[in-house]
Amino acid sequence: PIPIVGHGQEEVIRMPYAAQNRDLLQYINAGGTVGGSSTVIHNHFNITALDAKSFDEYVKNPKNARSLRNAVRLDQLRYAGGNGLV
């Protein structure tokens, strides 16, 4: 543990949650905003599958499902609030 001095209006985020949300936190610390407005986000994925059964098996694999969720989250961060994350 490292002692810290917090200033008014600052928050401390526990390590496991900070690690899970690193991209979002860096975006916010760079001046980005989240929420507070209605934003429409369209996610487009190109998935090549032989048939519906193959796709169903693909998304049931936890590793593949996690990859899809991460792709959606990153896409949402890039286009949150229409600001466009570079």
N, CA, C and O atoms as a GROMACS GRO file, in nm:
protein
  344
    1PRO      N    1   0.082  -0.120   0.000
    1PRO     CA    2   0.000   0.000   0.000
    1PRO      C    3   0.086   0.126   0.000
    1PRO      O    4   0.192   0.131   0.062
    2ILE      N    5   0.038   0.225  -0.069
    2ILE     CA    6   0.105   0.354  -0.076
    2ILE      C    7   0.008   0.458  -0.022
    2ILE      O    8  -0.103   0.470  -0.072
    3PRO      N    9   0.049   0.534   0.081
    3PRO     CA   10  -0.041   0.638   0.132
    3PRO      C   11  -0.060   0.747   0.026
    3PRO      O   12   0.034   0.784  -0.044
    4ILE      N   13  -0.181   0.798   0.017
    4ILE     CA   14  -0.210   0.904  -0.079
    4ILE      C   15  -0.281   1.018  -0.009
    4ILE      O   16  -0.339   1.002   0.098
    5VAL      N   17  -0.274   1.134  -0.071
    5VAL     CA   18  -0.350   1.250  -0.024
    5VAL      C   19  -0.454   1.279  -0.132
    5VAL      O   20  -0.420   1.314  -0.245
    6GLY      N   21  -0.579   1.265  -0.096
    6GLY     CA   22  -0.687   1.294  -0.190
    6GLY      C   23  -0.730   1.438  -0.179
    6GLY      O   24  -0.733   1.495  -0.069
    7HIS      N   25  -0.764   1.497  -0.290
    7HIS     CA   26  -0.812   1.634  -0.293
    7HIS      C   27  -0.963   1.632  -0.314
    7HIS      O   28  -1.018   1.529  -0.351
    8GLY      N   29  -1.027   1.742  -0.292
    8GLY     CA   30  -1.171   1.751  -0.309
    8GLY      C   31  -1.216   1.702  -0.445
    8GLY      O   32  -1.150   1.727  -0.546
    9GLN      N   33  -1.326   1.632  -0.448
    9GLN     CA   34  -1.388   1.582  -0.571
    9GLN      C   35  -1.309   1.473  -0.641
    9GLN      O   36  -1.335   1.444  -0.758
   10GLU      N   37  -1.212   1.412  -0.574
   10GLU     CA   38  -1.139   1.300  -0.633
   10GLU      C   39  -1.196   1.170  -0.578
   10GLU      O   40  -1.252   1.166  -0.469
   11GLU      N   41  -1.180   1.065  -0.655
   11GLU     CA   42  -1.228   0.933  -0.616
   11GLU      C   43  -1.113   0.834  -0.620
   11GLU      O   44  -1.017   0.851  -0.694
   12VAL      N   45  -1.123   0.730  -0.538
   12VAL     CA   46  -1.027   0.620  -0.540
   12VAL      C   47  -1.100   0.498  -0.592
   12VAL      O   48  -1.209   0.465  -0.545
   13ILE      N   49  -1.041   0.432  -0.687
   13ILE     CA   50  -1.101   0.311  -0.745
   13ILE      C   51  -1.014   0.193  -0.708
   13ILE      O   52  -0.893   0.194  -0.728
   14ARG      N   53  -1.077   0.090  -0.654
   14ARG     CA   54  -1.003  -0.029  -0.612
   14ARG      C   55  -0.934  -0.094  -0.731
   14ARG      O   56  -0.985  -0.092  -0.844
   15MET      N   57  -0.817  -0.153  -0.704
   15MET     CA   58  -0.730  -0.206  -0.809
   15MET      C   59  -0.801  -0.300  -0.908
   15MET      O   60  -0.784  -0.281  -1.028
   16PRO      N   61  -0.877  -0.400  -0.864
   16PRO     CA   62  -0.934  -0.489  -0.965
   16PRO      C   63  -1.030  -0.417  -1.060
   16PRO      O   64  -1.038  -0.451  -1.178
   17TYR      N   65  -1.102  -0.318  -1.008
   17TYR     CA   66  -1.196  -0.244  -1.093
   17TYR      C   67  -1.122  -0.145  -1.182
   17TYR      O   68  -1.164  -0.121  -1.296
   18ALA      N   69  -1.016  -0.089  -1.133
   18ALA     CA   70  -0.936   0.002  -1.216
   18ALA      C   71  -0.874  -0.076  -1.332
   18ALA      O   72  -0.871  -0.027  -1.445
   19ALA      N   73  -0.826  -0.196  -1.304
   19ALA     CA   74  -0.766  -0.278  -1.410
   19ALA      C   75  -0.869  -0.315  -1.516
   19ALA      O   76  -0.839  -0.315  -1.636
   20GLN      N   77  -0.991  -0.347  -1.473
   20GLN     CA   78  -1.096  -0.386  -1.567
   20GLN      C   79  -1.142  -0.269  -1.654
   20GLN      O   80  -1.192  -0.289  -1.765
   21ASN      N   81  -1.127  -0.148  -1.603
   21ASN     CA   82  -1.179  -0.030  -1.672
   21ASN      C   83  -1.070   0.068  -1.710
   21ASN      O   84  -1.096   0.188  -1.721
   22ARG      N   85  -0.948   0.020  -1.730
   22ARG     CA   86  -0.833   0.106  -1.756
   22ARG      C   87  -0.857   0.201  -1.874
   22ARG      O   88  -0.830   0.320  -1.863
   23ASP      N   89  -0.908   0.148  -1.988
   23ASP     CA   90  -0.930   0.233  -2.105
   23ASP      C   91  -1.029   0.345  -2.075
   23ASP      O   92  -1.008   0.459  -2.115
   24LEU      N   93  -1.137   0.311  -2.005
   24LEU     CA   94  -1.237   0.411  -1.971
   24LEU      C   95  -1.179   0.517  -1.879
   24LEU      O   96  -1.203   0.636  -1.899
   25LEU      N   97  -1.101   0.476  -1.778
   25LEU     CA   98  -1.042   0.572  -1.685
   25LEU      C   99  -0.944   0.665  -1.755
   25LEU      O  100  -0.941   0.785  -1.727
   26GLN      N  101  -0.864   0.612  -1.846
   26GLN     CA  102  -0.771   0.696  -1.920
   26GLN      C  103  -0.846   0.795  -2.008
   26GLN      O  104  -0.806   0.910  -2.022
   27TYR      N  105  -0.957   0.750  -2.067
   27TYR     CA  106  -1.040   0.836  -2.149
   27TYR      C  107  -1.097   0.951  -2.065
   27TYR      O  108  -1.094   1.067  -2.106
   28ILE      N  109  -1.148   0.918  -1.946
   28ILE     CA  110  -1.205   1.020  -1.858
   28ILE      C  111  -1.096   1.116  -1.811
   28ILE      O  112  -1.118   1.237  -1.810
   29ASN      N  113  -0.980   1.063  -1.772
   29ASN     CA  114  -0.871   1.148  -1.724
   29ASN      C  115  -0.816   1.239  -1.834
   29ASN      O  116  -0.753   1.341  -1.804
   30ALA      N  117  -0.840   1.203  -1.959
   30ALA     CA  118  -0.796   1.287  -2.071
   30ALA      C  119  -0.902   1.393  -2.105
   30ALA      O  120  -0.888   1.466  -2.202
   31GLY      N  121  -1.009   1.399  -2.023
   31GLY     CA  122  -1.111   1.501  -2.046
   31GLY      C  123  -1.238   1.449  -2.109
   31GLY      O  124  -1.331   1.526  -2.130
   32GLY      N  125  -1.243   1.319  -2.138
   32GLY     CA  126  -1.364   1.261  -2.197
   32GLY      C  127  -1.475   1.253  -2.095
   32GLY      O  128  -1.450   1.252  -1.975
   33THR      N  129  -1.597   1.246  -2.143
   33THR     CA  130  -1.712   1.234  -2.054
   33THR      C  131  -1.791   1.110  -2.089
   33THR      O  132  -1.788   1.060  -2.202
   34VAL      N  133  -1.862   1.060  -1.990
   34VAL     CA  134  -1.945   0.942  -2.007
   34VAL      C  135  -2.082   0.973  -1.949
   34VAL      O  136  -2.092   1.026  -1.839
   35GLY      N  137  -2.187   0.940  -2.023
   35GLY     CA  138  -2.322   0.961  -1.973
   35GLY      C  139  -2.364   1.106  -1.982
   35GLY      O  140  -2.292   1.191  -2.034
   36GLY      N  141  -2.483   1.131  -1.929
   36GLY     CA  142  -2.533   1.267  -1.926
   36GLY      C  143  -2.597   1.314  -2.056
   36GLY      O  144  -2.649   1.425  -2.063
   37SER      N  145  -2.594   1.232  -2.158
   37SER     CA  146  -2.657   1.267  -2.284
   37SER      C  147  -2.706   1.140  -2.350
   37SER      O  148  -2.662   1.030  -2.316
   38SER      N  149  -2.795   1.155  -2.444
   38SER     CA  150  -2.841   1.036  -2.515
   38SER      C  151  -2.751   1.016  -2.636
   38SER      O  152  -2.740   1.103  -2.722
   39THR      N  153  -2.687   0.902  -2.641
   39THR     CA  154  -2.595   0.870  -2.748
   39THR      C  155  -2.639   0.739  -2.812
   39THR      O  156  -2.670   0.643  -2.742
   40VAL      N  157  -2.642   0.736  -2.942
   40VAL     CA  158  -2.674   0.613  -3.013
   40VAL      C  159  -2.544   0.554  -3.064
   40VAL      O  160  -2.469   0.621  -3.136
   41ILE      N  161  -2.520   0.432  -3.029
   41ILE     CA  162  -2.398   0.364  -3.072
   41ILE      C  163  -2.437   0.245  -3.158
   41ILE      O  164  -2.516   0.160  -3.117
   42HIS      N  165  -2.382   0.240  -3.276
   42HIS     CA  166  -2.407   0.128  -3.366
   42HIS      C  167  -2.280   0.043  -3.372
   42HIS      O  168  -2.172   0.093  -3.404
   43ASN      N  169  -2.295  -0.084  -3.341
   43ASN     CA  170  -2.182  -0.176  -3.348
   43ASN      C  171  -2.200  -0.265  -3.469
   43ASN      O  172  -2.307  -0.323  -3.489
   44HIS      N  173  -2.097  -0.275  -3.549
   44HIS     CA  174  -2.101  -0.359  -3.668
   44HIS      C  175  -1.992  -0.464  -3.655
   44HIS      O  176  -1.875  -0.432  -3.635
   45PHE      N  177  -2.031  -0.589  -3.668
   45PHE     CA  178  -1.936  -0.698  -3.659
   45PHE      C  179  -1.947  -0.783  -3.784
   45PHE      O  180  -2.056  -0.810  -3.834
   46ASN      N  181  -1.834  -0.823  -3.835
   46ASN     CA  182  -1.830  -0.918  -3.946
   46ASN      C  183  -1.782  -1.051  -3.892
   46ASN      O  184  -1.666  -1.064  -3.853
   47ILE      N  185  -1.870  -1.148  -3.890
   47ILE     CA  186  -1.836  -1.280  -3.840
   47ILE      C  187  -1.856  -1.379  -3.952
   47ILE      O  188  -1.964  -1.388  -4.010
   48THR      N  189  -1.752  -1.451  -3.982
   48THR     CA  190  -1.761  -1.554  -4.085
   48THR      C  191  -1.787  -1.687  -4.016
   48THR      O  192  -1.707  -1.732  -3.935
   49ALA      N  193  -1.898  -1.748  -4.049
   49ALA     CA  194  -1.934  -1.877  -3.991
   49ALA      C  195  -1.991  -1.964  -4.102
   49ALA      O  196  -2.051  -1.914  -4.197
   50LEU      N  197  -1.972  -2.092  -4.089
   50LEU     CA  198  -2.024  -2.184  -4.189
   50LEU      C  199  -2.176  -2.190  -4.184
   50LEU      O  200  -2.242  -2.200  -4.288
   51ASP      N  201  -2.231  -2.186  -4.064
   51ASP     CA  202  -2.375  -2.194  -4.049
   51ASP      C  203  -2.415  -2.140  -3.912
   51ASP      O  204  -2.329  -2.103  -3.832
   52ALA      N  205  -2.544  -2.135  -3.884
   52ALA     CA  206  -2.592  -2.082  -3.758
   52ALA      C  207  -2.540  -2.161  -3.639
   52ALA      O  208  -2.510  -2.104  -3.534
   53LYS      N  209  -2.528  -2.291  -3.653
   53LYS     CA  210  -2.479  -2.375  -3.544
   53LYS      C  211  -2.334  -2.339  -3.509
   53LYS      O  212  -2.298  -2.333  -3.392
   54SER      N  213  -2.252  -2.315  -3.611
   54SER     CA  214  -2.112  -2.278  -3.587
   54SER      C  215  -2.104  -2.146  -3.512
   54SER      O  216  -2.023  -2.130  -3.420
   55PHE      N  217  -2.188  -2.050  -3.551
   55PHE     CA  218  -2.188  -1.921  -3.483
   55PHE      C  219  -2.233  -1.938  -3.338
   55PHE      O  220  -2.174  -1.880  -3.247
   56ASP      N  221  -2.336  -2.017  -3.317
   56ASP     CA  222  -2.386  -2.042  -3.182
   56ASP      C  223  -2.276  -2.102  -3.095
   56ASP      O  224  -2.260  -2.062  -2.979
   57GLU      N  225  -2.203  -2.197  -3.148
   57GLU     CA  226  -2.092  -2.258  -3.074
   57GLU      C  227  -1.982  -2.157  -3.047
   57GLU      O  228  -1.920  -2.158  -2.940
   58TYR      N  229  -1.957  -2.069  -3.142
   58TYR     CA  230  -1.854  -1.967  -3.128
   58TYR      C  231  -1.884  -1.875  -3.010
   58TYR      O  232  -1.798  -1.851  -2.926
   59VAL      N  233  -2.007  -1.824  -3.003
   59VAL     CA  234  -2.040  -1.729  -2.897
   59VAL      C  235  -2.059  -1.795  -2.761
   59VAL      O  236  -2.057  -1.726  -2.659
   60LYS      N  237  -2.078  -1.926  -2.758
   60LYS     CA  238  -2.091  -1.995  -2.630
   60LYS      C  239  -1.955  -2.019  -2.565
   60LYS      O  240  -1.947  -2.047  -2.446
   61ASN      N  241  -1.848  -2.009  -2.642
   61ASN     CA  242  -1.713  -2.023  -2.588
   61ASN      C  243  -1.682  -1.898  -2.506
   61ASN      O  244  -1.686  -1.787  -2.561
   62PRO      N  245  -1.653  -1.912  -2.375
   62PRO     CA  246  -1.630  -1.794  -2.290
   62PRO      C  247  -1.523  -1.700  -2.343
   62PRO      O  248  -1.537  -1.578  -2.332
   63LYS      N  249  -1.416  -1.753  -2.401
   63LYS     CA  250  -1.309  -1.668  -2.454
   63LYS      C  251  -1.361  -1.582  -2.570
   63LYS      O  252  -1.330  -1.463  -2.577
   64ASN      N  253  -1.439  -1.642  -2.659
   64ASN     CA  254  -1.494  -1.567  -2.772
   64ASN      C  255  -1.598  -1.466  -2.726
   64ASN      O  256  -1.602  -1.353  -2.776
   65ALA      N  257  -1.681  -1.504  -2.631
   65ALA     CA  258  -1.782  -1.412  -2.578
   65ALA      C  259  -1.715  -1.292  -2.513
   65ALA      O  260  -1.760  -1.179  -2.529
   66ARG      N  261  -1.606  -1.317  -2.439
   66ARG     CA  262  -1.531  -1.209  -2.374
   66ARG      C  263  -1.472  -1.115  -2.480
   66ARG      O  264  -1.474  -0.993  -2.463
   67SER      N  265  -1.419  -1.172  -2.588
   67SER     CA  266  -1.362  -1.090  -2.695
   67SER      C  267  -1.469  -1.001  -2.759
   67SER      O  268  -1.444  -0.884  -2.788
   68LEU      N  269  -1.587  -1.056  -2.779
   68LEU     CA  270  -1.696  -0.977  -2.837
   68LEU      C  271  -1.738  -0.864  -2.742
   68LEU      O  272  -1.759  -0.751  -2.785
   69ARG      N  273  -1.750  -0.895  -2.610
   69ARG     CA  274  -1.786  -0.792  -2.513
   69ARG      C  275  -1.681  -0.681  -2.510
   69ARG      O  276  -1.715  -0.563  -2.505
   70ASN      N  277  -1.553  -0.719  -2.512
   70ASN     CA  278  -1.446  -0.619  -2.511
   70ASN      C  279  -1.450  -0.532  -2.635
   70ASN      O  280  -1.427  -0.411  -2.627
   71ALA      N  281  -1.480  -0.591  -2.750
   71ALA     CA  282  -1.488  -0.514  -2.874
   71ALA      C  283  -1.601  -0.413  -2.866
   71ALA      O  284  -1.587  -0.300  -2.910
   72VAL      N  285  -1.715  -0.454  -2.808
   72VAL     CA  286  -1.828  -0.362  -2.793
   72VAL      C  287  -1.790  -0.249  -2.699
   72VAL      O  288  -1.817  -0.132  -2.728
   73ARG      N  289  -1.727  -0.281  -2.586
   73ARG     CA  290  -1.687  -0.178  -2.489
   73ARG      C  291  -1.591  -0.077  -2.551
   73ARG      O  292  -1.607   0.044  -2.533
   74LEU      N  293  -1.491  -0.127  -2.623
   74LEU     CA  294  -1.394  -0.036  -2.684
   74LEU      C  295  -1.460   0.052  -2.790
   74LEU      O  296  -1.428   0.170  -2.802
   75ASP      N  297  -1.552  -0.007  -2.866
   75ASP     CA  298  -1.623   0.070  -2.966
   75ASP      C  299  -1.706   0.179  -2.900
   75ASP      O  300  -1.713   0.292  -2.949
   76GLN      N  301  -1.769   0.146  -2.787
   76GLN     CA  302  -1.847   0.245  -2.715
   76GLN      C  303  -1.759   0.356  -2.659
   76GLN      O  304  -1.798   0.473  -2.660
   77LEU      N  305  -1.640   0.321  -2.611
   77LEU     CA  306  -1.547   0.422  -2.561
   77LEU      C  307  -1.502   0.515  -2.673
   77LEU      O  308  -1.493   0.637  -2.653
   78ARG      N  309  -1.474   0.459  -2.789
   78ARG     CA  310  -1.425   0.540  -2.900
   78ARG      C  311  -1.527   0.644  -2.944
   78ARG      O  312  -1.491   0.755  -2.983
   79TYR      N  313  -1.654   0.608  -2.936
   79TYR     CA  314  -1.757   0.695  -2.988
   79TYR      C  315  -1.850   0.750  -2.882
   79TYR      O  316  -1.958   0.801  -2.914
   80ALA      N  317  -1.811   0.740  -2.754
   80ALA     CA  318  -1.894   0.789  -2.644
   80ALA      C  319  -1.917   0.938  -2.659
   80ALA      O  320  -1.822   1.016  -2.673
   81GLY      N  321  -2.040   0.976  -2.655
   81GLY     CA  322  -2.074   1.119  -2.662
   81GLY      C  323  -2.044   1.183  -2.796
   81GLY      O  324  -2.050   1.305  -2.808
   82GLY      N  325  -2.011   1.104  -2.896
   82GLY     CA  326  -1.982   1.159  -3.027
   82GLY      C  327  -1.847   1.230  -3.032
   82GLY      O  328  -1.815   1.294  -3.132
   83ASN      N  329  -1.768   1.218  -2.925
   83ASN     CA  330  -1.639   1.288  -2.920
   83ASN      C  331  -1.533   1.218  -3.004
   83ASN      O  332  -1.440   1.283  -3.051
   84GLY      N  333  -1.546   1.088  -3.024
   84GLY     CA  334  -1.449   1.015  -3.102
   84GLY      C  335  -1.317   1.001  -3.033
   84GLY      O  336  -1.237   1.094  -3.032
   85LEU      N  337  -1.292   0.887  -2.974
   85LEU     CA  338  -1.166   0.861  -2.906
   85LEU      C  339  -1.062   0.826  -3.010
   85LEU      O  340  -1.086   0.740  -3.095
   86VAL      N  341  -0.948   0.889  -3.005
   86VAL     CA  342  -0.843   0.866  -3.106
   86VAL      C  343  -0.752   0.755  -3.058
   86VAL      O  344  -0.657   0.720  -3.128
   0.00000   0.00000   0.00000
